[in-house]
Amino acid sequence: MKLNYFTVGPSNLHPKFGEFIEQAGREDIGSISHRGEKFMELYEDLSSNLKKLLNIPDEYYVFYACSATEFMERVVQNCSEKNTLHFVDGYFSKKFSEISKDQGRVSTEILAREDRSFSLEDIPSDCDPELICMTHNETTNGVLLPNSFLEKVYEKFPDKLIALDIVSSAPVCDVDFSKVDCAFFSVQKGFGLPAGLGVLFVSPRALKKAEEIEKKNKQYTGSYHSFASFLKYSEKNQTPETPNVFGMYLLNEVCKDYLSVGVENLKSEIKVKAKLIYSTLEKCKELKPLINNKEMRSETVIVAETKNGSKKIIESLKEKGFLVASGYGEDKEKQIRLGNFPSHSRQEVEEFCRVLKGLVLT
């Protein structure tokens, strides 16, 4: 039986994945040089399509590496010398803060309140960060950071650099990226591709900060993956080392497909499917949505509390052809997590919800 992956990453592959693989084979993509003309054309086309898809300002640069987690480290190294500020509600936002501490920064953490919201009032009066780090969509618990809060942070710290993790919300995130200096994601969620490629958008302000830091002390910015190195090669539509060319080709094909569908259509479809899943969970005998505040509910990673543990639910759904993720960490046995990405068709979501409604555990 073929499984339908409603996991939160890796998740369902793009429906044209097989077709794109065959195209790549015909074009010998796996053999081209990352210093050759064909690769440079791919780099330029992919960067352009990503900017169109996410509405990234033209003057921003696009860098590529192996993962979003690497870019957490690169952002800290290149955009701060001493102090960072982190809004923490879950493992990945906590991870960002821990990486900052590992790099020798003073990392101030603002923890979410009981209702999952953040308040600027909780920031210590003596906090003067160089870099503010936020997670747009927390994969561990399905909390969405409202745009209204992003606006408040920008208004309070207009001269500070802002970094945003969009791993679980790209490409359907409604964010004004002109107010974000660094944004990064990886491809195994919303782009329906195998893991192994990370993307980072960088503003001119962030590049200027990296240049200033490097002039003072090179240890802060890393080695061949410093912003300076990324920039040097990016200006030639190249990467510092041999990258995941195959992954970049596949990502470009997905971007072109999404652009042909239309960004607003993608976002609208995600909202329709999320509403259906949440309404089903609210009526389900065995499950209920974890996040009560509807403004803060993720539309792409939906987390549900289980009444009698997650194991039997996961097994029962798998028997019916649907694979879902367990809860994260200490919540592994208490919750399930559901992916709702563009690669999940409405028909698949409707069938999944029908199965959920009839879920009876013995």
C-alpha positions as CSV (number, residue, x, y, z in Angstrom):
1,M,0.0,0.0,0.0
2,K,1.3,3.4,-1.0
3,L,1.5,5.8,2.0
4,N,0.3,9.3,1.9
5,Y,2.8,11.3,4.0
6,F,1.1,13.9,6.2
7,T,4.3,14.2,8.2
8,V,5.8,17.6,8.9
9,G,9.0,17.3,7.0
10,P,10.1,15.3,5.0
11,S,6.5,15.2,3.8
12,N,4.6,14.4,0.6
13,L,6.7,14.9,-2.5
14,H,5.6,17.4,-5.1
15,P,3.2,15.6,-7.5
16,K,5.5,16.2,-10.4
17,F,8.7,15.0,-8.6
18,G,9.1,12.0,-10.8
19,E,8.7,14.1,-13.9
20,F,11.3,16.6,-12.7
21,I,13.7,13.7,-11.9
22,E,13.4,12.5,-15.5
23,Q,14.0,16.0,-16.8
24,A,17.1,16.3,-14.7
25,G,18.4,13.0,-16.0
26,R,17.9,14.0,-19.6
27,E,19.7,17.3,-19.0
28,D,22.6,15.6,-17.2
29,I,22.2,17.9,-14.3
30,G,24.1,15.6,-12.0
31,S,27.2,16.0,-14.0
32,I,27.4,19.8,-14.7
33,S,30.2,21.9,-13.1
34,H,29.3,24.5,-10.5
35,R,31.7,26.8,-12.3
36,G,30.1,26.3,-15.7
37,E,27.7,28.4,-17.7
38,K,24.8,26.0,-17.3
39,F,25.0,26.1,-13.5
40,M,25.3,29.9,-13.5
41,E,22.1,30.1,-15.5
42,L,20.4,27.8,-13.0
43,Y,21.6,29.8,-10.1
44,E,20.3,33.1,-11.6
45,D,17.0,31.6,-12.6
46,L,16.4,29.9,-9.3
47,S,17.2,33.0,-7.3
48,S,14.9,35.1,-9.4
49,N,12.0,32.6,-9.1
50,L,12.4,32.3,-5.4
51,K,12.3,36.1,-5.0
52,K,9.1,36.2,-7.1
53,L,7.5,33.4,-5.2
54,L,8.1,34.8,-1.8
55,N,8.1,38.5,-2.8
56,I,11.6,39.1,-1.6
57,P,13.1,42.6,-2.3
58,D,15.2,42.8,-5.5
59,E,18.3,44.0,-3.7
60,Y,18.5,41.0,-1.4
61,Y,20.9,38.2,-2.2
62,V,20.1,34.5,-2.2
63,F,22.6,32.0,-0.7
64,Y,22.5,28.2,-0.8
65,A,23.9,25.6,1.7
66,C,22.9,22.1,3.0
67,S,20.3,23.0,5.6
68,A,18.4,25.7,7.4
69,T,20.1,24.8,10.7
70,E,23.5,25.7,9.2
71,F,22.1,29.1,8.3
72,M,21.1,29.7,11.9
73,E,24.8,29.5,12.7
74,R,25.9,31.6,9.7
75,V,23.3,34.3,10.6
76,V,24.5,34.6,14.2
77,Q,28.2,34.6,13.1
78,N,27.8,37.3,10.5
79,C,25.1,39.5,12.0
80,S,26.2,39.8,15.6
81,E,29.3,40.3,17.7
82,K,28.0,40.2,21.3
83,N,24.2,40.3,21.8
84,T,21.2,38.5,20.3
85,L,17.6,38.5,21.3
86,H,15.4,35.4,20.8
87,F,11.6,34.8,21.0
88,V,11.3,31.2,22.2
89,D,8.4,28.8,22.1
90,G,9.5,25.4,21.0
91,Y,12.6,23.4,20.1
92,F,13.7,25.2,17.0
93,S,13.4,28.7,18.3
94,K,15.3,27.4,21.4
95,K,17.9,25.9,19.0
96,F,18.5,29.3,17.4
97,S,19.2,30.7,20.8
98,E,21.5,27.8,21.8
99,I,23.5,28.2,18.6
100,S,24.0,31.9,19.5
101,K,25.3,30.9,22.9
102,D,27.6,28.3,21.3
103,Q,29.1,31.1,19.2
104,G,29.9,33.1,22.4
105,R,27.0,35.6,22.2
106,V,24.9,36.8,25.1
107,S,21.6,35.4,24.1
108,T,18.5,36.9,25.8
109,E,15.5,34.7,25.6
110,I,11.9,35.9,25.7
111,L,9.6,33.0,26.5
112,A,6.1,32.8,25.2
113,R,3.3,33.4,27.8
114,E,0.8,30.8,28.8
115,D,-1.5,31.7,25.9
116,R,1.5,31.2,23.5
117,S,1.8,35.0,22.8
118,F,4.9,37.2,23.2
119,S,5.0,40.6,24.7
120,L,7.5,43.4,24.1
121,E,7.0,44.2,27.8
122,D,8.9,41.1,28.7
123,I,12.1,42.4,27.1
124,P,14.6,43.6,29.8
125,S,15.0,47.3,29.7
126,D,18.8,47.0,29.4
127,C,18.6,44.6,26.4
128,D,20.4,46.1,23.4
129,P,20.6,43.3,20.7
130,E,22.4,43.5,17.4
131,L,20.3,40.7,16.0
132,I,16.7,39.6,16.8
133,C,15.8,36.0,16.0
134,M,12.3,34.7,15.5
135,T,10.6,31.5,14.3
136,H,7.7,32.2,12.0
137,N,6.2,28.8,12.4
138,E,7.3,26.4,15.2
139,T,7.4,22.9,13.9
140,T,7.3,21.3,17.3
141,N,3.9,22.7,18.5
142,G,2.2,24.3,15.5
143,V,2.4,27.9,16.8
144,L,2.4,30.7,14.2
145,L,4.0,34.0,15.0
146,P,1.4,36.7,14.0
147,N,2.4,39.3,11.5
148,S,1.1,41.9,13.9
149,F,3.8,40.9,16.4
150,L,6.5,41.0,13.7
151,E,5.4,44.6,12.9
152,K,5.7,45.5,16.6
153,V,9.3,44.1,16.8
154,Y,10.3,46.0,13.7
155,E,8.8,49.3,15.0
156,K,10.6,48.9,18.4
157,F,13.9,47.9,16.8
158,P,14.1,49.7,13.4
159,D,17.9,49.9,13.4
160,K,18.5,46.3,14.5
161,L,18.8,43.2,12.2
162,I,16.0,40.7,12.2
163,A,16.3,37.1,11.3
164,L,13.3,34.9,10.6
165,D,13.1,31.1,10.4
166,I,10.5,30.3,7.7
167,V,11.3,26.6,7.4
168,S,7.7,25.4,8.0
169,S,5.8,28.2,6.4
170,A,7.6,28.9,3.1
171,P,6.4,29.4,0.4
172,V,2.9,30.3,1.7
173,C,4.0,32.8,4.5
174,D,2.5,36.2,4.4
175,V,5.5,38.2,5.5
176,D,6.8,41.7,4.6
177,F,10.4,40.7,3.9
178,S,11.5,44.2,3.5
179,K,11.4,44.3,7.3
180,V,13.4,41.1,7.7
181,D,17.2,41.1,7.1
182,C,17.7,37.3,7.0
183,A,15.1,34.6,6.2
184,F,15.9,31.0,5.7
185,F,14.2,27.7,4.9
186,S,14.9,24.1,3.8
187,V,13.1,22.3,1.0
188,Q,11.6,19.1,2.6
189,K,8.4,20.8,3.8
190,G,6.5,23.3,1.7
191,F,8.5,22.6,-1.5
192,G,7.8,18.8,-1.5
193,L,11.4,17.8,-2.0
194,P,13.9,15.5,-0.3
195,A,16.0,17.1,2.4
196,G,19.5,18.4,1.7
197,L,19.2,22.0,0.5
198,G,18.8,25.2,2.5
199,V,18.1,28.7,1.2
200,L,18.9,32.1,2.8
201,F,17.8,35.6,1.8
202,V,20.1,38.4,3.0
203,S,19.5,42.1,3.0
204,P,22.2,44.8,2.2
205,R,22.0,45.8,5.9
206,A,23.0,42.3,7.0
207,L,25.8,42.2,4.5
208,K,27.2,45.5,5.7
209,K,27.1,44.3,9.3
210,A,29.0,41.1,8.3
211,E,31.6,43.2,6.5
212,E,32.1,45.4,9.6
213,I,32.5,42.3,11.8
214,E,34.9,40.6,9.5
215,K,37.2,43.7,9.4
216,K,37.3,43.5,13.2
217,N,37.7,39.8,13.8
218,K,37.4,37.0,11.2
219,Q,36.5,34.4,13.8
220,Y,32.9,35.7,13.9
221,T,31.9,35.2,10.3
222,G,33.0,31.6,9.7
223,S,35.3,30.4,6.9
224,Y,34.3,29.5,3.3
225,H,30.7,29.9,4.3
226,S,31.0,33.5,5.6
227,F,28.6,36.0,4.1
228,A,31.6,37.6,2.4
229,S,32.4,34.2,0.7
230,F,28.8,33.6,-0.2
231,L,28.5,37.1,-1.6
232,K,31.7,36.9,-3.7
233,Y,30.5,33.8,-5.5
234,S,26.8,34.8,-5.6
235,E,27.7,37.9,-7.6
236,K,29.0,35.4,-10.3
237,N,25.9,33.2,-9.8
238,Q,28.1,30.6,-8.2
239,T,28.6,29.0,-4.7
240,P,31.8,28.7,-2.7
241,E,32.0,24.9,-3.1
242,T,30.2,22.3,-5.1
243,P,26.6,22.5,-4.0
244,N,23.6,20.3,-4.2
245,V,23.1,21.1,-7.9
246,F,20.5,18.4,-8.3
247,G,18.5,19.8,-5.4
248,M,18.7,23.3,-6.8
249,Y,17.4,22.1,-10.2
250,L,14.5,20.4,-8.6
251,L,13.7,23.4,-6.4
252,N,13.7,25.6,-9.5
253,E,11.2,23.3,-11.2
254,V,8.9,23.4,-8.2
255,C,9.2,27.2,-8.1
256,K,8.2,27.5,-11.7
257,D,5.3,25.2,-11.1
258,Y,4.1,27.2,-8.1
259,L,4.4,30.4,-10.0
260,S,2.3,29.0,-12.8
261,V,-0.4,28.0,-10.2
262,G,-0.2,31.5,-8.6
263,V,1.1,32.4,-5.2
264,E,-2.3,33.6,-4.0
265,N,-3.9,30.4,-5.2
266,L,-1.4,28.4,-3.2
267,K,-2.1,30.4,0.0
268,S,-5.8,30.2,-0.5
269,E,-5.7,26.4,-0.9
270,I,-3.6,26.0,2.2
271,K,-6.2,28.1,4.2
272,V,-9.1,26.0,2.9
273,K,-7.3,22.7,3.8
274,A,-6.2,24.0,7.2
275,K,-9.7,25.0,8.1
276,L,-11.0,21.6,7.2
277,I,-8.4,19.8,9.3
278,Y,-8.9,22.0,12.3
279,S,-12.7,21.7,12.1
280,T,-12.4,17.9,11.9
281,L,-10.1,17.8,14.9
282,E,-12.6,19.8,16.9
283,K,-15.2,17.1,16.3
284,C,-12.9,14.1,16.6
285,K,-13.4,11.7,19.5
286,E,-9.7,10.9,20.0
287,L,-8.1,14.3,19.2
288,K,-8.3,18.0,19.7
289,P,-6.3,21.0,18.4
290,L,-3.3,21.9,20.7
291,I,-3.5,25.6,20.0
292,N,-6.7,27.2,21.2
293,N,-5.8,30.8,20.1
294,K,-6.9,30.7,16.4
295,E,-4.8,33.7,15.5
296,M,-1.7,31.7,16.5
297,R,-2.6,28.4,14.8
298,S,-0.2,27.3,12.1
299,E,-1.9,26.4,8.8
300,T,1.0,24.3,7.6
301,V,2.0,22.3,10.8
302,I,-1.1,21.3,12.7
303,V,-0.7,19.8,16.1
304,A,-3.3,17.8,18.0
305,E,-3.5,16.5,21.5
306,T,-4.5,12.9,21.9
307,K,-6.9,11.7,24.6
308,N,-5.4,8.2,25.0
309,G,-1.8,8.5,23.6
310,S,-0.5,8.9,20.1
311,K,0.8,5.4,19.3
312,K,-2.5,3.7,18.5
313,I,-3.7,6.7,16.5
314,I,-0.5,6.7,14.4
315,E,-0.7,2.9,13.8
316,S,-4.4,3.1,12.9
317,L,-3.9,5.9,10.4
318,K,-0.9,4.1,8.9
319,E,-3.1,1.0,8.3
320,K,-5.4,3.3,6.3
321,G,-2.6,4.7,4.2
322,F,-1.8,7.9,6.1
323,L,1.5,8.5,7.9
324,V,1.6,11.3,10.5
325,A,4.3,12.5,12.8
326,S,4.3,11.9,16.6
327,G,4.6,14.7,19.1
328,Y,8.0,16.3,19.5
329,G,10.4,15.4,22.4
330,E,8.6,14.9,25.7
331,D,5.2,15.2,23.9
332,K,6.0,12.2,21.6
333,E,3.3,10.0,23.2
334,K,0.8,12.8,23.8
335,Q,0.4,14.5,20.5
336,I,0.4,14.0,16.7
337,R,1.6,16.6,14.1
338,L,0.1,16.9,10.7
339,G,1.7,18.5,7.6
340,N,-0.5,20.7,5.3
341,F,1.7,21.7,2.5
342,P,1.1,22.5,-1.2
343,S,2.0,18.9,-2.0
344,H,-1.1,17.7,-0.2
345,S,-4.0,17.9,-2.6
346,R,-7.5,19.0,-1.3
347,Q,-8.8,15.5,-2.3
348,E,-6.1,13.9,-0.1
349,V,-6.9,16.2,2.8
350,E,-10.7,15.5,2.5
351,E,-10.0,11.7,2.5
352,F,-7.7,12.1,5.5
353,C,-10.3,14.1,7.4
354,R,-12.9,11.4,6.6
355,V,-10.6,8.8,8.1
356,L,-10.0,11.0,11.1
357,K,-13.8,11.4,11.7
358,G,-14.3,7.7,11.7
359,L,-11.3,6.9,13.9
360,V,-12.2,4.4,16.6
361,L,-9.5,2.8,18.7
362,T,-9.8,-0.6,20.3
